[in-house]
Amino acid sequence: MKHSFVDVVTDLLFAPTSVGKDNLIKEGYNSEHIFITGQTAVDAAIYTSKPDYEFNETKLNSLIQHEGKIITVTAHRRENYGLPMEKMFAAIRRIADEHPDVSVIYPVHLSPTVREIAFKKLSGHDRIHLLDPIEYPDMINLISRSHLILSDSGGLQEETPVFKKPLVLMRDTTERPEAVTANAVYLAGTEESSIYDITARLLNDSSLYNRMANAGNPFGDGQASRRIVEILAHHFGFIANLPGEFEG
């Protein structure tokens, strides 16, 4: 866990999970100053998702009407540039080729390197839709309407469990091990075969899909912001009692 000058001088630290708190204690912070609140990003995702949402990217308003299964893709990490990303995209194309009920939606990062590989490997397929980057509300509401997610993102590991959507993480390591431990995220690496195999299983094995979808969210319950406000209010003497901590 990275820490900053702010961490050193602060009186209160808000850890999203017990793992985060343990890491802070190992770095020498006083446990009495650390509160497990859940992740505010979970609060934001819940707040942003709307059943009647109209997408700002107008293409999405029609693409989400696909009668089959929608897979949302994101990929942008520098360590995956080159051959790893080519293998990731080869797996995605193979999934689309072999599963005629699947539609892939991929808002492509503006990095020239990413766009070159993405359009080389994924363009020209009638069920792979390559879009320009989309805004946060569009992404959250796209995730909520997807069947599953393929990504190398960090933040999406916290957001996909909100909507009970399995995430195939196309990376070799993760800074959010709680999601893997909870079985909400599958750490697939970047090999074509491993990404293809787990994605195909999730598309065809309903019991596996349901286990991941119902794993719960180890990062929050939508009450992190409330807890933080109440902890601050208690610290400054405005209320008598501390809120209960998040138990992921």
ZADO-1210 file (C-alpha; in nm, 4 decimals, padded with zeros to 6 digits):
<atoms>
<atom x="00.0000" y="00.0000" z="00.0000" code="MET" pos="1"/>
<atom x="00.1377" y="00.3415" z="-00.0938" code="LYS" pos="2"/>
<atom x="00.1181" y="00.6202" z="00.1608" code="HIS" pos="3"/>
<atom x="00.1820" y="00.9929" z="00.1420" code="SER" pos="4"/>
<atom x="00.2761" y="01.2867" z="00.3635" code="PHE" pos="5"/>
<atom x="-00.0957" y="01.3301" z="00.4354" code="VAL" pos="6"/>
<atom x="-00.1065" y="00.9807" z="00.5876" code="ASP" pos="7"/>
<atom x="00.1818" y="01.0641" z="00.8198" code="VAL" pos="8"/>
<atom x="00.0304" y="01.3816" z="00.9683" code="VAL" pos="9"/>
<atom x="-00.3359" y="01.2819" z="00.9726" code="THR" pos="10"/>
<atom x="-00.5306" y="01.2012" z="01.2879" code="ASP" pos="11"/>
<atom x="-00.7784" y="00.9631" z="01.1207" code="LEU" pos="12"/>
<atom x="-00.7308" y="00.7045" z="00.8487" code="LEU" pos="13"/>
<atom x="-01.0215" y="00.5429" z="00.6657" code="PHE" pos="14"/>
<atom x="-00.9358" y="00.1976" z="00.5352" code="ALA" pos="15"/>
<atom x="-01.1788" y="00.0388" z="00.2900" code="PRO" pos="16"/>
<atom x="-01.1146" y="-00.3158" z="00.4159" code="THR" pos="17"/>
<atom x="-00.9523" y="-00.5062" z="00.7007" code="SER" pos="18"/>
<atom x="-00.6630" y="-00.5862" z="00.4654" code="VAL" pos="19"/>
<atom x="-00.6081" y="-00.2145" z="00.4181" code="GLY" pos="20"/>
<atom x="-00.6109" y="-00.1590" z="00.7930" code="LYS" pos="21"/>
<atom x="-00.3633" y="-00.4421" z="00.8506" code="ASP" pos="22"/>
<atom x="-00.1293" y="-00.2925" z="00.5897" code="ASN" pos="23"/>
<atom x="-00.1414" y="00.0456" z="00.7608" code="LEU" pos="24"/>
<atom x="-00.0655" y="-00.1127" z="01.0988" code="ILE" pos="25"/>
<atom x="00.2338" y="-00.2945" z="00.9445" code="LYS" pos="26"/>
<atom x="00.3587" y="00.0431" z="00.8233" code="GLU" pos="27"/>
<atom x="00.3526" y="00.1736" z="01.1790" code="GLY" pos="28"/>
<atom x="00.0222" y="00.3549" z="01.2058" code="TYR" pos="29"/>
<atom x="-00.1712" y="00.3443" z="01.5331" code="ASN" pos="30"/>
<atom x="-00.4640" y="00.1039" z="01.5005" code="SER" pos="31"/>
<atom x="-00.6790" y="00.3324" z="01.7165" code="GLU" pos="32"/>
<atom x="-00.6648" y="00.5959" z="01.4421" code="HIS" pos="33"/>
<atom x="-00.7715" y="00.3571" z="01.1619" code="ILE" pos="34"/>
<atom x="-01.1359" y="00.2905" z="01.0809" code="PHE" pos="35"/>
<atom x="-01.2682" y="00.0315" z="00.8347" code="ILE" pos="36"/>
<atom x="-01.5362" y="00.2147" z="00.6392" code="THR" pos="37"/>
<atom x="-01.5708" y="00.0385" z="00.3054" code="GLY" pos="38"/>
<atom x="-01.4753" y="00.2023" z="-00.0219" code="GLN" pos="39"/>
<atom x="-01.6404" y="00.5299" z="-00.1252" code="THR" pos="40"/>
<atom x="-01.6175" y="00.4150" z="-00.4880" code="ALA" pos="41"/>
<atom x="-01.8836" y="00.1552" z="-00.4033" code="VAL" pos="42"/>
<atom x="-02.1112" y="00.4311" z="-00.2742" code="ASP" pos="43"/>
<atom x="-02.0551" y="00.6269" z="-00.5947" code="ALA" pos="44"/>
<atom x="-02.1321" y="00.3274" z="-00.8186" code="ALA" pos="45"/>
<atom x="-02.4582" y="00.2542" z="-00.6352" code="ILE" pos="46"/>
<atom x="-02.5596" y="00.6205" z="-00.6539" code="TYR" pos="47"/>
<atom x="-02.4720" y="00.6491" z="-01.0250" code="THR" pos="48"/>
<atom x="-02.6537" y="00.3381" z="-01.1471" code="SER" pos="49"/>
<atom x="-03.0064" y="00.4152" z="-01.2671" code="LYS" pos="50"/>
<atom x="-03.2618" y="00.1689" z="-01.4109" code="PRO" pos="51"/>
<atom x="-03.3873" y="00.4290" z="-01.6578" code="ASP" pos="52"/>
<atom x="-03.0449" y="00.5669" z="-01.7460" code="TYR" pos="53"/>
<atom x="-02.9968" y="00.7214" z="-02.0911" code="GLU" pos="54"/>
<atom x="-02.6390" y="00.6927" z="-02.2145" code="PHE" pos="55"/>
<atom x="-02.4463" y="01.0014" z="-02.3200" code="ASN" pos="56"/>
<atom x="-02.2703" y="00.7826" z="-02.5771" code="GLU" pos="57"/>
<atom x="-02.5794" y="00.7420" z="-02.7951" code="THR" pos="58"/>
<atom x="-02.4537" y="00.4186" z="-02.9560" code="LYS" pos="59"/>
<atom x="-02.4838" y="00.2452" z="-02.6195" code="LEU" pos="60"/>
<atom x="-02.8587" y="00.3068" z="-02.6028" code="ASN" pos="61"/>
<atom x="-02.8999" y="00.0637" z="-02.8930" code="SER" pos="62"/>
<atom x="-02.6080" y="-00.1698" z="-02.8181" code="LEU" pos="63"/>
<atom x="-02.7437" y="-00.2634" z="-02.4743" code="ILE" pos="64"/>
<atom x="-03.0599" y="-00.3926" z="-02.6423" code="GLN" pos="65"/>
<atom x="-02.8608" y="-00.6983" z="-02.7559" code="HIS" pos="66"/>
<atom x="-03.0709" y="-01.0058" z="-02.6783" code="GLU" pos="67"/>
<atom x="-02.7758" y="-01.2202" z="-02.5828" code="GLY" pos="68"/>
<atom x="-02.4922" y="-01.1671" z="-02.3352" code="LYS" pos="69"/>
<atom x="-02.2972" y="-00.8436" z="-02.3258" code="ILE" pos="70"/>
<atom x="-01.9292" y="-00.8526" z="-02.2328" code="ILE" pos="71"/>
<atom x="-01.7756" y="-00.5177" z="-02.1446" code="THR" pos="72"/>
<atom x="-01.4003" y="-00.4853" z="-02.1972" code="VAL" pos="73"/>
<atom x="-01.1453" y="-00.2333" z="-02.0749" code="THR" pos="74"/>
<atom x="-00.7694" y="-00.2601" z="-02.1275" code="ALA" pos="75"/>
<atom x="-00.5045" y="00.0054" z="-02.0915" code="HIS" pos="76"/>
<atom x="-00.2252" y="-00.0912" z="-01.8512" code="ARG" pos="77"/>
<atom x="00.1261" y="-00.0146" z="-01.9739" code="ARG" pos="78"/>
<atom x="00.2678" y="-00.3446" z="-01.8490" code="GLU" pos="79"/>
<atom x="00.0317" y="-00.5179" z="-02.0926" code="ASN" pos="80"/>
<atom x="00.1490" y="-00.3232" z="-02.3989" code="TYR" pos="81"/>
<atom x="00.2741" y="-00.5388" z="-02.6829" code="GLY" pos="82"/>
<atom x="00.2436" y="-00.9164" z="-02.6854" code="LEU" pos="83"/>
<atom x="00.0362" y="-00.9504" z="-02.3637" code="PRO" pos="84"/>
<atom x="-00.2300" y="-00.7180" z="-02.5032" code="MET" pos="85"/>
<atom x="-00.2277" y="-00.8958" z="-02.8381" code="GLU" pos="86"/>
<atom x="-00.2956" y="-01.2243" z="-02.6579" code="LYS" pos="87"/>
<atom x="-00.5704" y="-01.0643" z="-02.4486" code="MET" pos="88"/>
<atom x="-00.7471" y="-00.9360" z="-02.7580" code="PHE" pos="89"/>
<atom x="-00.6988" y="-01.2672" z="-02.9397" code="ALA" pos="90"/>
<atom x="-00.8894" y="-01.4371" z="-02.6563" code="ALA" pos="91"/>
<atom x="-01.1690" y="-01.1796" z="-02.6768" code="ILE" pos="92"/>
<atom x="-01.2050" y="-01.2247" z="-03.0526" code="ARG" pos="93"/>
<atom x="-01.2115" y="-01.6012" z="-03.0115" code="ARG" pos="94"/>
<atom x="-01.4891" y="-01.5690" z="-02.7526" code="ILE" pos="95"/>
<atom x="-01.6942" y="-01.3585" z="-02.9915" code="ALA" pos="96"/>
<atom x="-01.6271" y="-01.5964" z="-03.2823" code="ASP" pos="97"/>
<atom x="-01.7322" y="-01.9065" z="-03.0896" code="GLU" pos="98"/>
<atom x="-02.0294" y="-01.7629" z="-02.8959" code="HIS" pos="99"/>
<atom x="-02.2851" y="-01.6184" z="-03.1384" code="PRO" pos="100"/>
<atom x="-02.5042" y="-01.4886" z="-02.8549" code="ASP" pos="101"/>
<atom x="-02.2222" y="-01.2668" z="-02.7211" code="VAL" pos="102"/>
<atom x="-02.1781" y="-00.8983" z="-02.7957" code="SER" pos="103"/>
<atom x="-01.8551" y="-00.7277" z="-02.6893" code="VAL" pos="104"/>
<atom x="-01.8461" y="-00.3564" z="-02.6039" code="ILE" pos="105"/>
<atom x="-01.5033" y="-00.2014" z="-02.5643" code="TYR" pos="106"/>
<atom x="-01.4502" y="00.1724" z="-02.5040" code="PRO" pos="107"/>
<atom x="-01.0930" y="00.1914" z="-02.6317" code="VAL" pos="108"/>
<atom x="-00.8378" y="00.3910" z="-02.4352" code="HIS" pos="109"/>
<atom x="-00.6888" y="00.6929" z="-02.6191" code="LEU" pos="110"/>
<atom x="-00.3337" y="00.5591" z="-02.5897" code="SER" pos="111"/>
<atom x="-00.2028" y="00.5221" z="-02.9479" code="PRO" pos="112"/>
<atom x="-00.0407" y="00.1924" z="-02.8504" code="THR" pos="113"/>
<atom x="-00.3652" y="00.0489" z="-02.7149" code="VAL" pos="114"/>
<atom x="-00.5709" y="00.1718" z="-03.0092" code="ARG" pos="115"/>
<atom x="-00.3297" y="00.0294" z="-03.2643" code="GLU" pos="116"/>
<atom x="-00.3440" y="-00.3181" z="-03.1114" code="ILE" pos="117"/>
<atom x="-00.7180" y="-00.3040" z="-03.0397" code="ALA" pos="118"/>
<atom x="-00.8220" y="-00.2067" z="-03.3910" code="PHE" pos="119"/>
<atom x="-00.5730" y="-00.4509" z="-03.5433" code="LYS" pos="120"/>
<atom x="-00.7043" y="-00.7450" z="-03.3416" code="LYS" pos="121"/>
<atom x="-01.0717" y="-00.6637" z="-03.2849" code="LEU" pos="122"/>
<atom x="-01.2072" y="-00.4518" z="-03.5688" code="SER" pos="123"/>
<atom x="-01.4215" y="-00.5926" z="-03.8482" code="GLY" pos="124"/>
<atom x="-01.6348" y="-00.8164" z="-03.6265" code="HIS" pos="125"/>
<atom x="-02.0089" y="-00.7494" z="-03.6308" code="ASP" pos="126"/>
<atom x="-02.0475" y="-00.8225" z="-03.2580" code="ARG" pos="127"/>
<atom x="-01.7359" y="-00.6435" z="-03.1292" code="ILE" pos="128"/>
<atom x="-01.8086" y="-00.2757" z="-03.0861" code="HIS" pos="129"/>
<atom x="-01.5076" y="-00.0475" z="-03.0465" code="LEU" pos="130"/>
<atom x="-01.6060" y="00.2902" z="-02.9024" code="LEU" pos="131"/>
<atom x="-01.4220" y="00.6010" z="-02.7935" code="ASP" pos="132"/>
<atom x="-01.3713" y="00.6369" z="-02.4160" code="PRO" pos="133"/>
<atom x="-01.6931" y="00.6949" z="-02.2247" code="ILE" pos="134"/>
<atom x="-01.7755" y="00.8975" z="-01.9142" code="GLU" pos="135"/>
<atom x="-01.7944" y="00.7460" z="-01.5670" code="TYR" pos="136"/>
<atom x="-02.1789" y="00.7384" z="-01.5498" code="PRO" pos="137"/>
<atom x="-02.1919" y="00.5610" z="-01.8859" code="ASP" pos="138"/>
<atom x="-01.9347" y="00.3041" z="-01.7733" code="MET" pos="139"/>
<atom x="-02.1109" y="00.2293" z="-01.4455" code="ILE" pos="140"/>
<atom x="-02.4459" y="00.1830" z="-01.6167" code="ASN" pos="141"/>
<atom x="-02.2865" y="-00.0269" z="-01.8906" code="LEU" pos="142"/>
<atom x="-02.1337" y="-00.2561" z="-01.6274" code="ILE" pos="143"/>
<atom x="-02.4703" y="-00.2938" z="-01.4568" code="SER" pos="144"/>
<atom x="-02.6241" y="-00.4111" z="-01.7858" code="ARG" pos="145"/>
<atom x="-02.3409" y="-00.6475" z="-01.8826" code="SER" pos="146"/>
<atom x="-02.3212" y="-01.0216" z="-01.8284" code="HIS" pos="147"/>
<atom x="-01.9556" y="-01.0139" z="-01.7306" code="LEU" pos="148"/>
<atom x="-01.6480" y="-00.7920" z="-01.7527" code="ILE" pos="149"/>
<atom x="-01.2997" y="-00.8493" z="-01.8980" code="LEU" pos="150"/>
<atom x="-01.0506" y="-00.5889" z="-01.7821" code="SER" pos="151"/>
<atom x="-00.7016" y="-00.5067" z="-01.6600" code="ASP" pos="152"/>
<atom x="-00.8359" y="-00.2181" z="-01.4514" code="SER" pos="153"/>
<atom x="-00.7811" y="-00.1541" z="-01.0839" code="GLY" pos="154"/>
<atom x="-01.0966" y="00.0350" z="-00.9957" code="GLY" pos="155"/>
<atom x="-01.3357" y="-00.1988" z="-01.1732" code="LEU" pos="156"/>
<atom x="-01.2432" y="-00.4697" z="-00.9234" code="GLN" pos="157"/>
<atom x="-01.4296" y="-00.2638" z="-00.6637" code="GLU" pos="158"/>
<atom x="-01.7230" y="-00.1706" z="-00.8858" code="GLU" pos="159"/>
<atom x="-01.8219" y="-00.4913" z="-01.0666" code="THR" pos="160"/>
<atom x="-01.9211" y="-00.6768" z="-00.7456" code="PRO" pos="161"/>
<atom x="-02.1706" y="-00.3975" z="-00.6747" code="VAL" pos="162"/>
<atom x="-02.3760" y="-00.5264" z="-00.9660" code="PHE" pos="163"/>
<atom x="-02.3004" y="-00.8972" z="-00.9191" code="LYS" pos="164"/>
<atom x="-02.0988" y="-00.9150" z="-01.2420" code="LYS" pos="165"/>
<atom x="-01.8022" y="-01.1543" z="-01.2553" code="PRO" pos="166"/>
<atom x="-01.4761" y="-00.9900" z="-01.3577" code="LEU" pos="167"/>
<atom x="-01.2048" y="-01.1720" z="-01.5512" code="VAL" pos="168"/>
<atom x="-00.8932" y="-00.9757" z="-01.4597" code="LEU" pos="169"/>
<atom x="-00.6408" y="-00.9784" z="-01.7433" code="MET" pos="170"/>
<atom x="-00.3330" y="-00.9227" z="-01.5279" code="ARG" pos="171"/>
<atom x="-00.0733" y="-01.1339" z="-01.3498" code="ASP" pos="172"/>
<atom x="-00.1080" y="-00.9558" z="-01.0146" code="THR" pos="173"/>
<atom x="-00.3592" y="-00.7365" z="-00.8348" code="THR" pos="174"/>
<atom x="-00.3322" y="-00.4710" z="-00.5655" code="GLU" pos="175"/>
<atom x="-00.6845" y="-00.5673" z="-00.4552" code="ARG" pos="176"/>
<atom x="-00.6465" y="-00.9303" z="-00.3410" code="PRO" pos="177"/>
<atom x="-00.9721" y="-00.9112" z="-00.1427" code="GLU" pos="178"/>
<atom x="-01.1716" y="-00.9461" z="-00.4651" code="ALA" pos="179"/>
<atom x="-00.9868" y="-01.2603" z="-00.5718" code="VAL" pos="180"/>
<atom x="-01.0123" y="-01.4117" z="-00.2245" code="THR" pos="181"/>
<atom x="-01.3865" y="-01.3426" z="-00.2206" code="ALA" pos="182"/>
<atom x="-01.4191" y="-01.5126" z="-00.5628" code="ASN" pos="183"/>
<atom x="-01.5762" y="-01.2028" z="-00.7190" code="ALA" pos="184"/>
<atom x="-01.2739" y="-01.1609" z="-00.9489" code="VAL" pos="185"/>
<atom x="-01.0782" y="-01.4269" z="-01.1378" code="TYR" pos="186"/>
<atom x="-00.7094" y="-01.3454" z="-01.1884" code="LEU" pos="187"/>
<atom x="-00.6564" y="-01.4837" z="-01.5377" code="ALA" pos="188"/>
<atom x="-00.3183" y="-01.3463" z="-01.6392" code="GLY" pos="189"/>
<atom x="-00.2599" y="-01.2396" z="-01.9988" code="THR" pos="190"/>
<atom x="-00.2276" y="-01.5702" z="-02.1813" code="GLU" pos="191"/>
<atom x="-00.4887" y="-01.6210" z="-02.4529" code="GLU" pos="192"/>
<atom x="-00.5765" y="-01.9715" z="-02.3380" code="SER" pos="193"/>
<atom x="-00.6319" y="-01.8795" z="-01.9726" code="SER" pos="194"/>
<atom x="-00.8506" y="-01.5771" z="-02.0556" code="ILE" pos="195"/>
<atom x="-01.0496" y="-01.7744" z="-02.3110" code="TYR" pos="196"/>
<atom x="-01.0975" y="-02.0777" z="-02.0841" code="ASP" pos="197"/>
<atom x="-01.2386" y="-01.8929" z="-01.7820" code="ILE" pos="198"/>
<atom x="-01.4550" y="-01.6634" z="-01.9970" code="THR" pos="199"/>
<atom x="-01.5994" y="-01.9585" z="-02.1881" code="ALA" pos="200"/>
<atom x="-01.6694" y="-02.1365" z="-01.8589" code="ARG" pos="201"/>
<atom x="-01.8509" y="-01.8325" z="-01.7216" code="LEU" pos="202"/>
<atom x="-02.0604" y="-01.8153" z="-02.0378" code="LEU" pos="203"/>
<atom x="-02.1512" y="-02.1838" z="-02.0310" code="ASN" pos="204"/>
<atom x="-02.1455" y="-02.2901" z="-01.6648" code="ASP" pos="205"/>
<atom x="-02.4282" y="-02.1225" z="-01.4753" code="SER" pos="206"/>
<atom x="-02.3178" y="-02.2632" z="-01.1383" code="SER" pos="207"/>
<atom x="-01.9713" y="-02.1088" z="-01.1718" code="LEU" pos="208"/>
<atom x="-02.1220" y="-01.7830" z="-01.2928" code="TYR" pos="209"/>
<atom x="-02.3647" y="-01.7690" z="-01.0013" code="ASN" pos="210"/>
<atom x="-02.0916" y="-01.8430" z="-00.7460" code="ARG" pos="211"/>
<atom x="-01.8895" y="-01.5467" z="-00.8681" code="MET" pos="212"/>
<atom x="-02.1919" y="-01.3210" z="-00.9159" code="ALA" pos="213"/>
<atom x="-02.3116" y="-01.3871" z="-00.5613" code="ASN" pos="214"/>
<atom x="-01.9729" y="-01.3761" z="-00.3910" code="ALA" pos="215"/>
<atom x="-02.0549" y="-01.0429" z="-00.2282" code="GLY" pos="216"/>
<atom x="-01.8587" y="-00.7212" z="-00.2346" code="ASN" pos="217"/>
<atom x="-01.5506" y="-00.7225" z="-00.0097" code="PRO" pos="218"/>
<atom x="-01.5024" y="-00.3494" z="-00.0698" code="PHE" pos="219"/>
<atom x="-01.8194" y="-00.1986" z="00.0675" code="GLY" pos="220"/>
<atom x="-02.1920" y="-00.1897" z="00.1229" code="ASP" pos="221"/>
<atom x="-02.2729" y="00.1622" z="00.0073" code="GLY" pos="222"/>
<atom x="-02.2375" y="00.3144" z="00.3546" code="GLN" pos="223"/>
<atom x="-01.8732" y="00.4254" z="00.3513" code="ALA" pos="224"/>
<atom x="-01.9503" y="00.7948" z="00.3117" code="SER" pos="225"/>
<atom x="-02.1987" y="00.7863" z="00.5992" code="ARG" pos="226"/>
<atom x="-01.9468" y="00.6109" z="00.8237" code="ARG" pos="227"/>
<atom x="-01.6763" y="00.8657" z="00.7417" code="ILE" pos="228"/>
<atom x="-01.9087" y="01.1574" z="00.8174" code="VAL" pos="229"/>
<atom x="-02.0105" y="01.0023" z="01.1488" code="GLU" pos="230"/>
<atom x="-01.6508" y="00.9239" z="01.2464" code="ILE" pos="231"/>
<atom x="-01.5556" y="01.2861" z="01.1766" code="LEU" pos="232"/>
<atom x="-01.8596" y="01.4105" z="01.3703" code="ALA" pos="233"/>
<atom x="-01.7589" y="01.1920" z="01.6665" code="HIS" pos="234"/>
<atom x="-01.3960" y="01.3070" z="01.6454" code="HIS" pos="235"/>
<atom x="-01.5010" y="01.6718" z="01.6727" code="PHE" pos="236"/>
<atom x="-01.7531" y="01.6049" z="01.9481" code="GLY" pos="237"/>
<atom x="-02.0774" y="01.6471" z="01.7557" code="PHE" pos="238"/>
<atom x="-02.2098" y="01.2958" z="01.8235" code="ILE" pos="239"/>
<atom x="-02.1536" y="01.0525" z="02.1087" code="ALA" pos="240"/>
<atom x="-02.1027" y="00.7205" z="01.9342" code="ASN" pos="241"/>
<atom x="-01.8897" y="00.5835" z="01.6545" code="LEU" pos="242"/>
<atom x="-02.0601" y="00.3939" z="01.3722" code="PRO" pos="243"/>
<atom x="-02.0050" y="00.0219" z="01.3306" code="GLY" pos="244"/>
<atom x="-01.7200" y="-00.0673" z="01.0977" code="GLU" pos="245"/>
<atom x="-01.7667" y="-00.2278" z="00.7584" code="PHE" pos="246"/>
<atom x="-01.7351" y="-00.6045" z="00.7745" code="GLU" pos="247"/>
<atom x="-01.6522" y="-00.7298" z="00.4272" code="GLY" pos="248"/>
</atoms>
